[in-house]
Amino acid sequence: MIQSMTGYGKSVLQLPTKKVTIEIKSLNSKNLDMNTRMPSYYKEKDLYIRKMVAKTLVRGKVDFSLYVESTGEETSTKINEVVVNQYIKQLQQITPEATNVECLSVVMRLPDTTKTTKEDLDIEEWNNIEAHIKTALQHIEAYRTDEGAVLHNDFSERIVIISKLLEDVIAIDPERIAGVRERLQKGIADLKEKVDENRFEQELIYYIEKFDITEEKVRLKNHLEYFVTTLNLTGANGKKLGFISQEMGREINTIGSKSNYAPMQKLVVQMKDELEKIKEQLLNVL
């Protein structure tokens, strides 16, 4: 079953002092185009996360976000007491009447009064986060599969429509050829010239062969069947389906250029319309 490249997955992990939220969004793209956002102390796992996501999602424009919200009393930002005391001492030398509280309100806006200690990655914490990344990936896969099912139904309906239109083309083809023969015979009659019947038949056969669409009808029918077969295969078949649709387009265009018959050209226009809708939706298939 095909998958869409559009998807969304989310998982939330509650740790003793923080809440970790993992979100993964994806849209259609020719290749895998991934953007990751996370706190600096998880950056060492960036490459590993990219490999995890790439293995599951394969293709698409992917945004991976890991948000951390502190829920405990601990903080990695500390007041730099030495610097603060030095600032206060210097201010009181300039304005001896200033109190410590008054100086402090000024000092805390000055540079280097706080320092942030680098938080080391805890292995147990990371194992929990990794498990939730996998959960988010499962959610986005389920989303993509549901979207793929909708696309599958749409493709199937449009292939049936094109197949029926092809049957109509096949049905009126003898009428079209008869019309070509009749027009040629009328043209000769209008010239009021006596012609060699054998030579005329040879020229007529040659002319009709130029408008023959037997091969195109057979190839288009085969492409339609191949499209349906590929549509029901597992795996990432979006590009393959795109190639098949291009081949279908070539045959439909050739039928249109050879038809030289208004009723058939109308059917060709309808086939083109359905095929364009298929091509547009295929851009979103994995």
C-alpha positions in Angstrom: 0.0 0.0 0.0 1.3 3.4 -0.9 2.1 6.1 1.7 1.7 9.9 1.5 4.7 12.1 2.3 2.5 14.3 4.4 2.4 13.4 8.0 2.6 14.4 11.7 3.8 12.6 14.8 4.1 13.6 18.4 5.2 12.1 21.7 5.6 13.7 25.2 7.9 12.4 27.9 7.6 13.5 31.5 10.9 13.3 33.4 11.4 14.3 37.1 12.6 17.8 36.4 11.6 18.4 32.7 9.0 17.7 30.1 10.3 16.6 26.7 8.1 17.1 23.6 9.0 15.4 20.3 7.3 16.6 17.1 7.9 15.4 13.5 6.3 16.9 10.5 6.7 16.0 6.9 5.7 17.3 3.5 6.4 16.2 -0.1 9.9 16.6 -1.6 11.9 14.8 -4.3 14.5 13.7 -1.8 14.9 13.6 2.0 15.3 17.2 3.2 15.6 17.2 7.0 15.7 20.1 9.5 16.3 19.4 13.3 15.8 21.6 16.3 16.9 20.6 19.8 18.7 22.0 22.9 22.5 22.2 22.6 23.1 19.4 25.1 21.3 16.9 22.7 23.3 18.0 19.6 25.7 15.1 20.0 22.8 12.8 19.0 21.8 14.9 16.0 23.4 12.5 13.4 21.9 9.5 15.1 18.4 11.1 15.1 18.8 11.9 11.4 19.6 8.3 10.6 16.6 7.1 12.7 14.2 9.4 10.9 15.7 8.8 7.4 15.4 5.0 7.8 11.7 5.3 8.7 10.5 8.2 6.5 12.8 7.7 3.5 11.7 10.8 1.6 10.1 14.2 2.2 10.7 17.6 3.7 11.0 16.7 7.4 11.0 19.0 10.4 12.2 17.3 13.6 11.8 19.3 16.9 12.7 18.3 20.4 11.5 20.8 23.0 12.4 20.8 26.7 10.3 22.5 29.4 11.8 22.7 32.9 9.3 21.5 35.6 11.6 21.2 38.5 13.5 23.6 40.8 16.9 22.8 39.3 18.4 25.2 36.8 21.6 25.2 34.8 21.9 29.0 35.1 23.7 30.2 38.2 24.6 33.6 39.6 28.3 34.4 39.3 28.8 35.6 42.9 32.4 36.7 42.5 31.6 39.0 39.5 28.4 40.4 41.2 30.4 41.2 44.4 33.1 42.9 42.4 30.5 45.0 40.6 28.8 46.0 43.9 32.1 47.0 45.4 33.0 49.1 42.5 29.6 50.9 42.4 29.8 51.6 46.2 33.2 53.2 45.6 31.6 55.6 43.1 28.4 56.1 45.1 29.1 55.3 48.8 25.5 56.1 49.8 24.0 53.4 47.6 22.8 50.3 49.4 23.6 46.7 48.4 20.0 46.2 47.2 20.1 49.3 45.0 23.5 48.3 43.6 22.2 44.7 42.9 19.3 45.9 40.7 21.9 47.7 38.5 24.5 44.9 38.6 22.3 42.1 37.5 21.9 43.9 34.1 25.6 44.0 33.6 27.6 41.3 31.6 28.8 38.0 33.1 26.6 38.2 36.2 25.2 34.8 35.4 26.8 31.7 34.1 25.3 28.6 32.5 26.8 25.2 33.3 26.8 22.7 30.4 24.5 19.9 31.1 25.9 16.5 30.3 23.6 14.0 28.5 22.3 11.4 30.9 22.3 7.9 29.3 19.1 6.7 31.0 17.3 10.0 30.0 18.4 9.6 26.4 17.2 6.0 26.3 13.7 7.3 27.3 13.9 10.1 24.7 15.0 7.6 22.0 12.0 5.4 22.8 9.6 8.4 22.4 11.3 9.4 19.1 10.4 5.9 17.9 6.8 6.4 19.1 6.6 9.7 17.3 7.9 8.0 14.1 5.2 5.3 14.5 2.5 8.0 14.7 3.7 9.8 11.6 3.9 6.5 9.7 0.3 5.8 10.7 -0.7 9.3 9.5 1.2 8.7 6.2 -0.5 5.4 5.7 -4.0 6.8 6.3 -3.3 9.6 3.8 -1.9 7.0 1.4 -5.1 5.0 1.6 -7.1 8.1 0.5 -4.7 8.7 -2.4 -4.9 5.0 -3.4 -8.7 5.2 -3.7 -8.4 8.4 -5.7 -5.9 6.8 -8.1 -7.9 3.7 -8.5 -11.1 5.6 -9.4 -9.2 7.7 -12.0 -7.5 4.7 -13.6 -11.0 3.1 -14.0 -12.2 6.3 -15.7 -9.3 6.4 -18.1 -9.8 2.6 -18.8 -13.5 3.3 -19.7 -12.5 6.2 -21.9 -10.0 3.9 -23.7 -12.7 1.4 -24.3 -14.8 4.2 -25.8 -11.8 5.1 -28.0 -11.5 1.4 -29.1 -15.3 1.3 -29.8 -15.3 4.3 -32.2 -12.0 3.6 -33.9 -13.6 1.5 -36.8 -16.0 4.4 -37.3 -13.1 6.8 -37.5 -11.2 4.7 -40.0 -14.4 4.4 -42.1 -14.7 8.2 -42.0 -11.1 8.6 -43.2 -11.7 6.2 -46.1 -15.0 8.0 -47.0 -13.4 11.4 -47.0 -10.6 10.3 -49.3 -13.0 8.6 -51.7 -15.1 11.8 -51.8 -12.0 13.9 -52.4 -11.1 11.8 -55.4 -14.7 11.8 -56.7 -14.7 15.6 -56.5 -11.7 15.8 -58.7 -13.7 13.9 -61.3 -10.6 12.0 -62.3 -10.4 8.3 -63.1 -7.9 6.6 -60.9 -6.2 3.3 -60.7 -8.2 1.4 -58.1 -5.3 -0.8 -57.0 -3.0 2.2 -56.7 -5.7 4.0 -54.8 -6.1 1.1 -52.4 -2.4 1.1 -51.8 -2.3 4.8 -51.1 -5.3 4.5 -48.9 -3.8 1.7 -46.8 -0.6 3.8 -46.4 -2.6 6.8 -45.4 -4.7 4.9 -42.9 -1.6 3.3 -41.4 -0.3 6.7 -40.5 -3.5 7.2 -38.4 -3.5 3.7 -37.0 -3.5 3.7 -33.1 -3.5 0.0 -32.5 -0.1 0.0 -30.8 -0.9 3.0 -28.7 -4.2 1.4 -27.5 -2.4 -1.8 -26.5 0.5 0.0 -24.8 -1.8 2.4 -22.9 -3.9 -0.6 -21.6 -0.7 -2.3 -20.5 0.5 0.9 -18.7 -2.9 1.2 -16.9 -2.6 -2.4 -15.7 1.0 -1.9 -14.6 0.0 1.2 -12.7 -2.6 -0.7 -10.7 -0.2 -3.5 -10.0 2.5 -1.1 -8.8 -0.1 0.8 -6.7 -0.8 -2.3 -4.7 2.8 -3.1 -4.0 4.5 -2.4 -0.6 7.4 0.1 -0.3 8.1 3.5 -1.7 6.7 3.4 -5.2 5.9 7.1 -5.8 8.7 7.7 -8.3 7.9 4.5 -10.2 4.3 5.4 -10.4 5.4 8.8 -11.7 7.4 7.2 -14.5 4.4 5.0 -15.5 2.1 8.0 -15.6 4.6 9.7 -18.0 4.4 6.7 -20.3 0.6 6.8 -20.1 0.7 10.5 -21.1 2.9 9.7 -24.2 0.4 7.1 -25.5 -2.6 9.4 -24.8 -0.9 12.3 -26.6 -0.1 10.1 -29.6 -3.7 8.9 -29.8 -4.8 12.5 -29.8 -2.4 13.6 -32.5 -3.3 10.6 -34.8 -7.0 10.6 -34.2 -8.1 13.3 -36.7 -11.6 12.7 -35.4 -13.5 15.1 -33.1 -15.4 12.5 -31.0 -12.1 10.7 -30.3 -10.3 13.9 -29.5 -12.9 14.7 -26.9 -12.3 11.4 -25.2 -8.5 12.1 -25.3 -9.0 15.4 -23.6 -11.0 13.7 -20.8 -8.2 11.1 -20.4 -5.6 13.9 -20.2 -7.6 15.7 -17.5 -7.8 12.5 -15.4 -4.1 11.8 -15.9 -3.1 15.4 -14.9 -5.0 14.9 -11.6 -3.1 11.7 -11.0 0.3 13.3 -11.7 -0.5 16.2 -9.4 -1.3 13.8 -6.5 1.7 11.6 -7.3 4.0 14.4 -6.1 2.9 13.6 -2.6 3.4 9.8 -2.8 6.4 8.3 -1.1 
